[in-house]
Amino acid sequence: MLDKNEIRNLLSERFESDLHKKLSEIPLPCELKDTYKAAHRIKTAVQNGELIAIVGDYDVDGVVSTAIMAEFFTDISADFIIRIPNRFKDGYGLNADIINELENVGLIITVDNGISANEAGELCSAKGIDLIITDHHMPPPILPKAYAIINPKQPECTFPNIEICGAQVAWYLVGALKEVCNIKNYDMGKFLDLLALAIVADMMELRDLNRILVRLGIGKINSSKRPCFEAIKCFYGKDKFEFDDISFLISPLINSAGRMDDASISFKFLRSKTLEEANRYFDMIVDFNNSRKEEEKALFESSIKDIDDNEDIIITWGDEWHEGVIGIVASRLAKRYKKPAIVFSIDGCKAKGSARSVGKFDILALIASQEKLLCGFGGHKGAAGLVIDTDKLEIFKHAINNSCFLQDLYDFSGNDEVLGEIDHNSIDYELLEILEYFEPYGQKNPRPLFELKNARVKNIKFIGKDENHLKIIIQKDNKSYEAIFFNYDYAPKVGDVIDMLVSISKNSFRGLITPQLLIKEIYT
């Protein structure tokens, strides 16, 4: 039975191995291979008035990476253009068509992409264009031909073993540029608000360096003068953002433009100079997000029809399923069935897939084990993308579900968020402060879950537009607590005595802060 001191000690243990616990201790740009080589080339380009092209990506990390580079280049009056590929027209990353449309460009810088762009590297070389790749995805065995490659995962890079996102790689390049260009008073901290958004959205491990940047970044978001954050605050009627708002409010909005239309709209939103301009783009983004929710709901309902509960890995597909939402649907399937999920959208003879993992299971390694069946793949341990010939889908599904890698699934999919059974007398304002101290929660720092047993249901109410959520008042030893069960899969009756798996959150109502239970599971 856990009390507050035991909870504090268990959460403290998570961070004992962290190498960097203060901003002054974080790794330096020199620890990223090729960073200064790239910085010197960019400095030469700026001095010579060369046109520089920044090629980004259509997710939050890619948009933020592009925004950071664009802001720095604007600040130093560089001559540059930005190009964010369209998910539907261009596909992922730097390619020949994009290079051919970039006229009079002497230098191309990729952000959050490029590590697999071998064909693009050859074309840049043939055209006499210097290519600088900044990326954080897993490098292939043969790297692209480029002037410089900045990627913490590449061979011979001395950067510590920390998963960082594309925006952080871009930020480190800006740090090197600041030094190389001898810009002494440039404030690198002004990007912390954007960095926090990218780190959380790209599901990076919230430990060590990332934890420091996100904790500082949420404060920066709340004090930010960027009109984009002011627009979101006004829309939701918020005085300040909490850590969870990055995951559940801000990131889906910024992602929606790239999922449903064109990510350049989100880029322009982040770079808005006035609140009027920000609101103009924000209205478009809100419409995209509403459309995304509708597409996601329809696709999710379609995807569950053919799922075999006996299979270890969920693999499902459909003709022309919306490519912009298959990743979200994969996440929902993984959460619902507690298994990794891969969702494909079939377009003629090709199928594009998006994969999401559970626990610590390495979904990218599993996909890579079937490389001979695939046209291409890439990503992280927790999320990946892949392309396959449509006629090989059934073979792939069978091979994946019979892979020797599945032993890792049984070893690493355990629920390490569960700290144990909680003493209900410990659920109070002081516990909220303890839990808040160890934020942000996410990858490698999961939100703690607790077992709460023998609680009696006093009242129950169905809530939400589709009444798919429950609000339950539970009682234990004459103390009452409010509990919410989102997307419930079991509804108890008044008078039932239940055992639950819960997290504990802060509920603010008319200025009064009280603990609220969020039900993860009701044991039946």
C-alpha positions as CSV (number, residue, x, y, z in Angstrom):
1,M,0.0,0.0,0.0
2,L,1.7,3.2,-1.2
3,D,1.8,6.4,0.8
4,K,3.0,9.8,-0.5
5,N,6.6,9.3,0.6
6,E,6.9,6.0,-1.2
7,I,5.4,7.5,-4.3
8,R,7.9,10.3,-4.2
9,N,10.8,7.9,-3.8
10,L,9.7,5.6,-6.6
11,L,9.4,8.5,-9.1
12,S,12.7,9.9,-8.0
13,E,14.4,6.6,-8.9
14,R,13.5,7.2,-12.6
15,F,16.0,10.0,-12.9
16,E,19.0,8.7,-11.0
17,S,20.8,7.7,-14.2
18,D,20.2,11.1,-16.0
19,L,23.5,12.7,-17.0
20,H,22.1,16.2,-17.5
21,K,19.9,17.8,-14.9
22,K,20.5,21.5,-15.5
23,L,20.5,23.6,-18.7
24,S,24.2,24.5,-18.0
25,E,25.0,20.8,-18.2
26,I,23.4,19.8,-21.5
27,P,25.6,18.6,-24.4
28,L,27.3,21.2,-26.7
29,P,26.9,21.5,-30.5
30,C,30.5,20.2,-30.9
31,E,29.3,16.7,-29.8
32,L,27.2,16.5,-33.0
33,K,29.3,15.3,-35.9
34,D,29.6,17.8,-38.8
35,T,27.8,20.6,-36.9
36,Y,30.6,23.1,-37.3
37,K,31.4,22.0,-40.8
38,A,27.8,22.8,-41.7
39,A,27.9,26.1,-39.8
40,H,31.0,27.3,-41.6
41,R,29.4,26.4,-45.0
42,I,26.2,28.3,-44.1
43,K,28.2,31.3,-42.9
44,T,29.9,31.4,-46.3
45,A,26.6,31.2,-48.1
46,V,25.2,34.1,-46.1
47,Q,28.2,36.2,-46.7
48,N,28.2,35.5,-50.4
49,G,24.5,36.1,-50.8
50,E,23.7,32.6,-51.9
51,L,20.1,31.5,-51.9
52,I,19.6,28.8,-49.2
53,A,16.6,26.4,-49.3
54,I,15.3,24.8,-46.1
55,V,13.4,21.6,-46.8
56,G,11.3,20.5,-43.8
57,D,8.7,17.9,-43.0
58,Y,4.9,17.9,-42.6
59,D,4.6,16.8,-39.0
60,V,4.9,19.0,-35.9
61,D,8.7,18.3,-35.5
62,G,9.3,19.1,-39.1
63,V,7.3,22.3,-39.0
64,V,8.9,23.5,-35.8
65,S,12.4,22.6,-37.2
66,T,11.7,24.7,-40.3
67,A,10.3,27.6,-38.1
68,I,13.5,27.6,-36.0
69,M,15.8,27.7,-39.0
70,A,13.6,30.3,-40.7
71,E,13.6,32.6,-37.6
72,F,17.4,32.5,-37.2
73,F,18.0,33.2,-40.9
74,T,15.5,36.1,-40.8
75,D,17.3,37.4,-37.7
76,I,20.7,37.4,-39.6
77,S,19.2,38.7,-42.9
78,A,20.1,35.6,-44.9
79,D,18.6,35.0,-48.3
80,F,16.5,31.9,-48.0
81,I,13.3,30.1,-49.0
82,I,11.5,27.3,-47.2
83,R,9.9,24.2,-48.8
84,I,7.7,21.8,-46.7
85,P,6.7,18.8,-48.7
86,N,3.0,18.1,-49.1
87,R,2.1,14.7,-47.7
88,F,-0.2,13.9,-50.6
89,K,1.6,15.5,-53.6
90,D,5.3,15.2,-52.7
91,G,5.5,12.4,-50.2
92,Y,8.1,12.3,-47.4
93,G,11.4,14.2,-47.5
94,L,13.7,15.6,-50.0
95,N,13.3,14.2,-53.5
96,A,14.3,14.9,-57.2
97,D,11.1,16.9,-58.0
98,I,11.6,19.3,-55.1
99,I,15.3,19.8,-56.0
100,N,14.4,20.5,-59.6
101,E,11.9,23.2,-58.6
102,L,14.4,25.0,-56.4
103,E,16.0,27.4,-58.9
104,N,19.1,29.4,-58.2
105,V,19.8,27.6,-54.9
106,G,23.4,27.0,-53.9
107,L,22.7,25.3,-50.6
108,I,20.0,23.0,-49.4
109,I,19.4,22.3,-45.7
110,T,17.1,19.5,-44.7
111,V,15.5,19.5,-41.2
112,D,13.8,16.4,-39.7
113,N,14.5,14.5,-42.9
114,G,17.1,13.5,-45.4
115,I,19.0,10.7,-43.8
116,S,17.7,8.2,-46.4
117,A,17.7,10.6,-49.3
118,N,20.4,8.9,-51.3
119,E,18.9,9.7,-54.7
120,A,18.5,13.3,-53.8
121,G,22.1,13.5,-52.6
122,E,23.3,12.2,-56.0
123,L,21.2,14.8,-57.8
124,C,22.4,17.7,-55.6
125,S,26.0,16.6,-56.3
126,A,25.3,16.5,-60.1
127,K,23.7,20.0,-60.0
128,G,26.6,21.5,-57.9
129,I,24.3,22.1,-54.9
130,D,25.8,21.6,-51.5
131,L,23.5,19.5,-49.3
132,I,23.4,19.7,-45.5
133,I,21.3,17.0,-43.8
134,T,20.0,17.5,-40.3
135,D,17.9,14.6,-39.1
136,H,17.3,12.3,-36.2
137,H,15.9,9.2,-37.8
138,M,17.8,5.9,-38.0
139,P,20.5,6.1,-40.7
140,P,20.6,3.5,-43.4
141,P,23.8,1.4,-44.0
142,I,24.8,3.7,-46.8
143,L,24.5,7.4,-46.1
144,P,23.5,10.0,-48.7
145,K,26.2,12.0,-50.5
146,A,26.2,15.3,-48.7
147,Y,28.4,18.2,-47.7
148,A,27.6,17.6,-44.1
149,I,25.3,15.2,-42.2
150,I,24.1,16.1,-38.6
151,N,22.4,13.2,-37.0
152,P,23.1,11.9,-33.5
153,K,22.5,8.3,-34.6
154,Q,25.1,8.3,-37.3
155,P,28.4,6.4,-36.8
156,E,31.3,8.3,-35.2
157,C,28.9,10.9,-33.6
158,T,29.8,11.5,-30.0
159,F,26.5,12.9,-28.9
160,P,25.2,11.1,-25.7
161,N,22.8,8.3,-26.0
162,I,19.7,10.5,-25.8
163,E,16.8,10.3,-28.3
164,I,16.4,13.9,-29.6
165,C,14.0,15.2,-32.3
166,G,14.6,17.0,-35.5
167,A,13.9,20.4,-34.0
168,Q,16.6,19.9,-31.4
169,V,19.1,19.0,-34.1
170,A,18.2,22.2,-35.9
171,W,18.5,24.1,-32.6
172,Y,22.0,22.8,-32.1
173,L,23.0,23.8,-35.6
174,V,21.7,27.4,-34.8
175,G,23.9,27.2,-31.7
176,A,26.9,26.4,-33.7
177,L,26.0,29.2,-36.2
178,K,25.7,31.7,-33.4
179,E,29.3,30.8,-32.4
180,V,30.7,30.7,-35.9
181,C,29.1,34.0,-36.9
182,N,30.2,35.5,-33.7
183,I,26.7,36.7,-32.6
184,K,27.4,37.1,-28.9
185,N,24.0,38.3,-27.6
186,Y,21.7,35.9,-29.6
187,D,19.1,34.4,-27.3
188,M,19.0,30.6,-27.9
189,G,16.4,30.4,-25.1
190,K,13.8,32.1,-27.3
191,F,13.2,28.8,-29.1
192,L,12.4,26.8,-26.0
193,D,8.6,27.2,-26.5
194,L,8.9,25.7,-30.0
195,L,11.3,23.0,-28.8
196,A,9.0,21.8,-26.1
197,L,6.2,21.4,-28.6
198,A,8.3,19.4,-31.0
199,I,9.9,17.1,-28.3
200,V,6.5,16.1,-26.9
201,A,4.7,15.8,-30.3
202,D,7.5,13.5,-31.6
203,M,7.2,11.3,-28.6
204,M,10.8,11.7,-27.5
205,E,11.9,10.3,-24.1
206,L,11.1,12.8,-21.4
207,R,14.3,12.3,-19.5
208,D,17.7,14.0,-19.2
209,L,18.1,16.8,-21.8
210,N,14.6,16.5,-23.1
211,R,13.0,16.8,-19.7
212,I,15.0,20.0,-19.0
213,L,14.0,21.6,-22.3
214,V,10.3,20.7,-22.0
215,R,10.1,21.9,-18.3
216,L,11.7,25.2,-19.4
217,G,9.7,25.3,-22.6
218,I,6.2,25.1,-20.9
219,G,7.2,28.2,-18.9
220,K,8.3,29.9,-22.2
221,I,5.0,29.0,-23.9
222,N,3.1,30.6,-21.0
223,S,5.2,33.8,-21.2
224,S,5.6,33.7,-25.0
225,K,5.0,36.8,-27.1
226,R,4.3,34.6,-30.1
227,P,0.8,35.4,-31.5
228,C,0.3,31.7,-32.3
229,F,0.2,30.7,-28.6
230,E,-1.9,33.7,-27.8
231,A,-4.4,32.6,-30.4
232,I,-4.6,29.1,-28.9
233,K,-5.0,30.5,-25.4
234,C,-7.9,32.7,-26.5
235,F,-9.6,29.8,-28.4
236,Y,-9.6,27.5,-25.3
237,G,-10.1,30.3,-22.8
238,K,-6.9,29.4,-20.9
239,D,-4.7,31.7,-18.8
240,K,-1.8,29.2,-18.9
241,F,-1.0,25.8,-20.5
242,E,-0.2,22.7,-18.5
243,F,2.2,20.0,-19.8
244,D,-0.6,17.8,-21.0
245,D,-2.0,20.6,-23.1
246,I,1.0,20.2,-25.4
247,S,0.1,16.6,-26.2
248,F,-3.7,16.9,-26.2
249,L,-4.5,20.4,-27.5
250,I,-1.5,22.2,-29.2
251,S,0.2,19.3,-31.0
252,P,-3.0,17.9,-32.7
253,L,-3.8,21.4,-34.0
254,I,-0.4,22.0,-35.5
255,N,-0.3,18.5,-37.0
256,S,-3.8,18.8,-38.6
257,A,-2.7,21.0,-41.5
258,G,-0.1,18.5,-42.7
259,R,-2.5,15.6,-42.1
260,M,-5.4,17.1,-44.0
261,D,-4.0,19.7,-46.4
262,D,-0.6,21.4,-46.3
263,A,1.8,21.9,-43.4
264,S,2.9,25.2,-44.7
265,I,-0.2,26.7,-43.1
266,S,1.0,25.6,-39.7
267,F,4.4,27.0,-40.4
268,K,2.9,30.4,-41.3
269,F,0.8,30.1,-38.1
270,L,3.9,29.6,-35.9
271,R,5.7,32.4,-37.7
272,S,2.7,34.9,-37.5
273,K,3.8,38.4,-36.6
274,T,0.4,39.7,-35.3
275,L,-2.6,38.2,-33.5
276,E,-4.8,39.0,-36.5
277,E,-2.5,37.0,-38.8
278,A,-2.3,34.1,-36.3
279,N,-6.1,34.0,-36.0
280,R,-6.5,33.9,-39.8
281,Y,-4.3,30.8,-40.0
282,F,-5.7,29.3,-36.8
283,D,-9.3,29.3,-38.2
284,M,-8.0,27.2,-41.0
285,I,-6.2,24.9,-38.7
286,V,-9.3,24.4,-36.5
287,D,-11.3,23.4,-39.6
288,F,-8.5,20.9,-40.5
289,N,-8.6,19.5,-37.0
290,N,-12.3,19.0,-37.0
291,S,-12.1,17.3,-40.4
292,R,-9.3,15.1,-39.0
293,K,-11.5,14.0,-36.1
294,E,-14.3,13.0,-38.5
295,E,-11.9,11.0,-40.8
296,E,-10.2,9.4,-37.8
297,K,-13.5,8.2,-36.3
298,A,-14.7,6.8,-39.6
299,L,-11.4,5.0,-40.3
300,F,-11.1,3.6,-36.8
301,E,-14.6,2.1,-37.1
302,S,-13.6,0.6,-40.4
303,S,-10.3,-0.7,-39.2
304,I,-11.6,-2.8,-36.2
305,K,-13.9,-5.0,-38.4
306,D,-11.1,-7.3,-39.6
307,I,-9.0,-7.5,-36.4
308,D,-8.1,-10.9,-35.2
309,D,-7.8,-10.9,-31.4
310,N,-5.5,-13.9,-31.5
311,E,-2.7,-12.1,-33.4
312,D,0.1,-10.4,-31.5
313,I,0.5,-7.5,-33.9
314,I,-2.6,-5.7,-35.3
315,I,-2.3,-5.2,-39.1
316,T,-5.2,-3.8,-41.0
317,W,-5.7,-2.0,-44.3
318,G,-8.2,-0.4,-46.6
319,D,-8.5,1.1,-50.1
320,E,-7.6,4.8,-50.1
321,W,-7.9,5.2,-46.3
322,H,-6.8,8.8,-45.5
323,E,-3.0,8.8,-45.2
324,G,-3.1,11.8,-42.9
325,V,-4.9,9.9,-40.1
326,I,-3.7,6.3,-40.3
327,G,-1.0,7.0,-37.7
328,I,-3.6,8.3,-35.2
329,V,-5.7,5.2,-35.9
330,A,-2.7,3.0,-35.3
331,S,-2.2,4.7,-32.0
332,R,-5.8,4.2,-31.0
333,L,-5.7,0.5,-32.0
334,A,-2.5,0.0,-30.0
335,K,-4.1,1.6,-27.0
336,R,-7.4,-0.3,-27.2
337,Y,-5.9,-3.7,-27.8
338,K,-2.7,-3.2,-25.9
339,K,-0.7,-4.5,-28.9
340,P,1.5,-2.8,-31.5
341,A,-0.6,-1.8,-34.6
342,I,0.2,-1.1,-38.2
343,V,-2.5,0.5,-40.5
344,F,-2.1,0.7,-44.3
345,S,-3.8,2.9,-46.9
346,I,-3.9,1.1,-50.2
347,D,-3.5,3.3,-53.4
348,G,-3.4,1.0,-56.4
349,C,-0.4,-1.3,-56.3
350,K,1.3,0.4,-53.3
351,A,0.2,0.6,-49.7
352,K,1.6,3.2,-47.2
353,G,1.6,2.1,-43.6
354,S,1.9,3.8,-40.2
355,A,3.0,1.8,-37.1
356,R,2.7,2.4,-33.4
357,S,4.2,0.4,-30.5
358,V,3.3,-0.4,-26.9
359,G,5.5,-0.4,-23.9
360,K,9.2,-0.6,-24.7
361,F,8.8,-2.8,-27.8
362,D,10.9,-1.8,-30.8
363,I,8.4,-1.7,-33.7
364,L,11.0,-0.4,-36.1
365,A,13.3,-3.4,-35.5
366,L,10.3,-5.7,-36.1
367,I,9.5,-4.0,-39.4
368,A,13.2,-4.0,-40.4
369,S,13.2,-7.8,-39.9
370,Q,10.9,-8.0,-43.0
371,E,12.9,-5.6,-45.1
372,K,12.9,-7.9,-48.1
373,L,9.1,-7.5,-48.4
374,L,9.1,-3.7,-48.2
375,C,9.7,-0.9,-50.6
376,G,10.9,1.3,-47.8
377,F,10.6,2.1,-44.1
378,G,11.9,4.4,-41.4
379,G,11.1,5.9,-38.0
380,H,11.7,5.3,-34.3
381,K,11.3,2.4,-31.8
382,G,7.8,3.6,-30.9
383,A,6.5,4.8,-34.3
384,A,7.4,4.0,-37.9
385,G,6.3,4.4,-41.5
386,L,6.6,1.9,-44.3
387,V,5.6,1.2,-47.9
388,I,4.8,-2.2,-49.4
389,D,3.5,-3.6,-52.7
390,T,-0.2,-4.3,-52.1
391,D,0.0,-7.9,-53.2
392,K,2.5,-8.6,-50.4
393,L,0.3,-7.4,-47.5
394,E,-1.0,-10.8,-46.6
395,I,2.5,-12.3,-46.7
396,F,3.8,-9.4,-44.5
397,K,1.0,-9.8,-42.0
398,H,1.7,-13.5,-41.6
399,A,5.5,-13.0,-41.4
400,I,5.2,-10.2,-38.8
401,N,2.9,-12.3,-36.6
402,N,5.3,-15.3,-36.8
403,S,8.5,-13.3,-36.3
404,C,11.1,-14.3,-33.7
405,F,11.1,-10.6,-32.6
406,L,7.8,-11.2,-30.9
407,Q,9.7,-12.6,-27.9
408,D,10.7,-9.0,-27.3
409,L,7.0,-8.0,-27.3
410,Y,6.4,-10.3,-24.3
411,D,9.5,-9.1,-22.5
412,F,9.0,-5.3,-23.1
413,S,5.3,-4.6,-23.2
414,G,4.8,-4.7,-19.5
415,N,3.0,-1.8,-17.9
416,D,5.8,-0.1,-16.0
417,E,3.5,2.9,-15.2
418,V,1.8,0.9,-12.4
419,L,3.5,1.9,-9.2
420,G,1.3,-0.3,-7.0
421,E,-1.8,-0.1,-4.8
422,I,-2.4,3.4,-3.3
423,D,-3.7,4.3,0.1
424,H,-6.8,6.3,-0.7
425,N,-6.0,8.6,2.2
426,S,-3.0,9.8,0.3
427,I,-5.1,11.2,-2.5
428,D,-5.0,14.9,-1.7
429,Y,-3.6,18.3,-2.7
430,E,-0.1,17.4,-1.5
431,L,0.0,14.3,-3.7
432,L,-1.0,16.5,-6.7
433,E,2.1,18.7,-5.9
434,I,4.3,15.6,-5.8
435,L,3.0,14.3,-9.1
436,E,3.3,17.7,-10.7
437,Y,7.0,18.0,-9.6
438,F,7.9,14.9,-11.7
439,E,6.2,16.3,-14.9
440,P,6.4,16.2,-17.9
441,Y,5.1,12.6,-18.3
442,G,5.6,10.7,-21.5
443,Q,8.1,8.3,-23.0
444,K,10.5,6.8,-20.4
445,N,8.7,8.8,-17.7
446,P,5.2,7.4,-17.9
447,R,2.4,9.0,-16.0
448,P,2.1,6.9,-12.8
449,L,-0.8,4.5,-12.5
450,F,-2.2,3.2,-9.2
451,E,-4.5,0.4,-8.2
452,L,-7.4,1.5,-6.1
453,K,-9.4,-1.4,-4.6
454,N,-12.8,-2.0,-3.0
455,A,-14.3,1.4,-4.0
456,R,-18.1,1.6,-4.0
457,V,-19.9,3.3,-6.9
458,K,-22.2,6.1,-5.5
459,N,-23.2,7.7,-8.7
460,I,-22.7,7.3,-12.4
461,K,-23.3,9.6,-15.4
462,F,-22.8,9.2,-19.1
463,I,-21.1,12.3,-20.6
464,G,-19.7,13.5,-23.9
465,K,-21.4,14.2,-27.2
466,D,-21.8,10.5,-27.9
467,E,-22.1,9.6,-24.2
468,N,-19.0,7.5,-24.6
469,H,-17.4,8.7,-21.3
470,L,-18.3,8.0,-17.7
471,K,-18.3,10.3,-14.7
472,I,-18.4,8.2,-11.6
473,I,-18.5,9.2,-7.9
474,I,-16.8,6.6,-5.9
475,Q,-16.7,6.2,-2.1
476,K,-14.1,4.5,0.2
477,D,-14.2,4.7,4.0
478,N,-16.7,7.6,3.9
479,K,-14.5,9.6,1.5
480,S,-15.8,10.4,-2.0
481,Y,-13.8,11.0,-5.2
482,E,-14.7,12.0,-8.7
483,A,-13.5,9.7,-11.5
484,I,-13.6,10.0,-15.3
485,F,-13.5,7.0,-17.6
486,F,-12.9,8.2,-21.2
487,N,-14.0,5.8,-23.9
488,Y,-15.1,3.3,-21.4
489,D,-15.2,-0.4,-22.2
490,Y,-17.1,-1.4,-19.1
491,A,-19.8,0.5,-17.1
492,P,-20.4,-0.5,-13.5
493,K,-23.7,0.0,-11.7
494,V,-24.5,2.1,-8.7
495,G,-23.7,0.1,-5.6
496,D,-21.0,-2.0,-7.2
497,V,-17.7,-2.4,-5.4
498,I,-14.9,-2.2,-8.0
499,D,-11.1,-2.4,-8.3
500,M,-9.6,0.1,-10.7
501,L,-6.4,1.2,-12.4
502,V,-6.2,5.0,-12.2
503,S,-4.0,8.0,-12.7
504,I,-4.5,11.1,-10.6
505,S,-5.0,14.6,-12.1
506,K,-5.7,18.1,-11.0
507,N,-9.3,19.3,-11.4
508,S,-9.8,23.1,-11.2
509,F,-13.3,24.3,-10.7
510,R,-14.1,27.9,-9.8
511,G,-10.6,28.3,-8.4
512,L,-10.8,25.2,-6.2
513,I,-8.2,22.6,-7.0
514,T,-9.1,19.0,-6.1
515,P,-7.7,15.5,-7.1
516,Q,-9.6,13.8,-9.9
517,L,-9.2,10.1,-10.8
518,L,-8.8,9.2,-14.5
519,I,-9.7,5.5,-14.9
520,K,-7.5,3.5,-17.1
521,E,-9.2,0.2,-16.4
522,I,-11.9,-1.3,-14.3
523,Y,-11.0,-4.9,-13.3
524,T,-13.9,-7.3,-14.1
